Amino acid sequence: MTIYDWIVIGAGITGASLAYELSQQDFKVLLLEKDLDPDNATVYSYGGLAYWSGTDELTRFLGQEGIELHRHLSEELAADTEFRELDLVLTIDRQDDPEIIAQKYDRFALTPELLSVQDACILEPLLNPNAISGVLKLPHGHIQAQKTTDAYLQAFQLNGGKIIYEQAALLRQGETVIGVKTESNSYYADNTVVCAGGLSRSLLQQVGIEVSNYFTHAQLIMTPPVDLELGTVVMPAVQQRFILEAEARKAEFSDNYPDADSTKLILDPGAVQFINGSLCMGQISAIAENPQAKFNLTVAEAQIREQVGKVLPLLEDLPGKCHSCLVAFNDRGIALVGNLANIPGLYLFSGFTSTLVFAPVLARRFAHWTKSKEDKIIEQLQLTLNQAIH
């Protein structure tokens, strides 16, 4: 019987980066993923690296550490993550005062440049000048998130790591988690870490652990490569998603939390184009307790097209397909990282804000911490996780 040093559950960007970094520390690592063809938040990610968005010493430090890691990651992993640096355009609605909106961004590590409608349309010619009163311009990093994840997985396997595609549940013996079980097998490890994104909550509930790791249901449109060229990442300056997440925090998935029939949802119209010419447009964010809740994607697609079309008219009728995925978040800090409920052998690595910036650097720090038990940032996040356990 093989006993691994670590089992990692989930092969999105969080699980892939963590499995790789653990293998870099010469641990014997098994990565379990339920889907051979991934259909998760990593696949449908905008790919943005908001390294400018730190609001305190910790997030500013990690934001800079994160962007530096991404600048060299393709070389390290010997595979192209499609990293580039480009402008982020935050659109300000026609009825809003640009100066007032700009003031809301004073707290971030980098202060955006406020552009007039005319200058905004010079920077991004696809913008509709009649839909905006100006934009905020910020430097932004960008990757293709699934290609980055694939690069991590390839490097992980070259380090001797093993990937198995089976749906897993935690395997507990007394007070200790000793590995995972699937429909046909059991796998054993000294340590198991849950990196299952929006499914992390339900996975932990199966062994009686309640943690403030929530999720929204996101719907967005992916297009095939197209001829037109979007030169920036376009997003609204006032994002309703954060308001929705605040409501989810208050509800804490209690008995009166909205189900799929009484879902609260919002739409933040934005778009990004990848190097191959394909686009991602959206997104709708909805709260429903059931992670398997189904949504009418035909209706969602029509809503996204209408709202994106107001800001970027030439994108409204592009060919494309609407998809749905879970997006994890938490109500305590930048991530939930560390040992869970003092249960020997069980860890969590989920609930990230700015996932693509923070997860890779925290994966590296976490892997080093498992060896040395010394990392002030991981220790700080462990305290945050302790507070998030009910």
PyMOL commands that set and color helices and strands:
alter all, ss='L'
color gray80, all
select helices_A, chain A and resi 13-24+51-53+57-77+98-103+117-123+129-131+145-158+197-205+241-251+260-262+297-311+313-315+355-372+376-388
alter helices_A, ss='H'
color red, helices_A
select strands_A, chain A and resi 3-9+29-32+48-49+84-93+113-115+132-142+162-164+169-173+176-181+186-194+213-222+233-236+264-273+279-287+321-330+336-339+346-350
alter strands_A, ss='S'
color yellow, strands_A
deselect
rebuild
show_as cartoon
